[in-house]
Amino acid sequence: MSEELESQRELTEDLLARLVDPRQGVRETAAEALAVSTEDEDWRPDDLILCDGIGKIIGLLGERNPHIVRSALAIIVAIASAGHEEELLSHGVIDGLEPVRDHKDPAIRELAREALWLLTPDVEDQVIQAPLEED
């Protein structure tokens, strides 16, 4: 593994460890740093996935601090947009997203809807893809 990739992985591991810190300020800073990192054109969610970070990110959806919740949602949207929907779904992301769909913060509601849209196939797609049963 190259030195740069190793450094990125160590940073991801450090930020993920800070997501479970008892101090809200530490969790908020780590969540925001991870969310900002997803905006980098070279960002790939592989390190986060390999470090078992998806469960920690989903766990942030229950936080009271809206900054933490928005950051978690931005990370979830980025992971889903990168084609890793199955990893999110297998960690129960839908159950985590349902309560924030009706959040009082409009930005959180919008990000939750975007995440759900990326993660749940349209009914129309299900009808087209479902095999017809023969009598």
Beta strands, then each sheet from edge to edge (+ up, - down):
end
